[in-house]
Amino acid sequence: MGHRFGRWLADRWVMGVALLVLGYLFLPIAVVAALSFNRPSSRLSYDFNEFTLDNWRNPCATSDMCDAVLRSVQIGFVATVLATVLGTMMAFALVRHRFRGRSATNVLIFLPMATPELVMGTSLLALFVSAGVPQGFWTVVVAHVMFCVSFVVVTVKARLTGMDARLEEAAMDLYASEWQTFRRITLPLVLPGVVAAALLAFSLSFDDFIVTNFNAGTTVTFPMYVWGAAQRGIPPQVNVIGTAMFVIALLLVLAGSLRGRRTKRAS
């Protein structure tokens, strides 16, 4: 009996540790989700006082908060599109072509990822001030594209490196043009990596506070609103926005996973 239990435990201890780590990671998210259904006893209280659905029925009870959320979504969308386009083209150039300075470019790509956000934020602030550029929506977009491009390049590069080049060669052998090969072979294969890079870029942009705080001017994003509201009491609707963003991201990941399984079964 003891030998059988030890064997069962040896076969499943990795799964047990993984579940404990996942539980530790998702515990703050569970707390935020629970507080989204809470009616606090005061603005400065974060204990669970009374269950309510009012926060979800009226998530824009604080108009300034919803304006900040909308502004963060707008900045994140523009920065994601620009960073994804630029990063994807850079990834193709670094993987598919050999040119002078390629190794140095690979090193430089990692610098925004390794540079502390405080240094990047102050450097961009000094650049905009010295150039006479007024701080606002577009300076934040430029700042977000600056650090999102690196993550896009790394993600798309990983997808391109794992692709089998013989598939494209086979398409060429079957008299497909370069554009047809790219549209029907290369793009569908690399698209999951591009979508993953875009989602990562949007998450980083929507969540950023330090770089944004240095370059926003009078523009207030959602993280900046939360930071300012923390000094006078965070409204419970903030937890609603956080929970909704997590649920949307989870649904997107699940949809991508189901689509990938259907594609594998079909092939």
NORFENFEN-V139375 format. One record per helix or strand of 2 or more residues. SS is the DSSP state (@ for helix, = for strand). FROM is the first residue (numbers start at 1). TO is the last residue. If there is no record, write none. Layout:
SS_FROM_TO ; SS_FROM_TO
This chain:
@_2_35 ; @_54_57 ; @_63_96 ; @_102_114 ; @_117_131 ; @_137_161 ; @_165_173 ; @_178_207 ; @_210_215 ; @_222_229 ; @_237_266
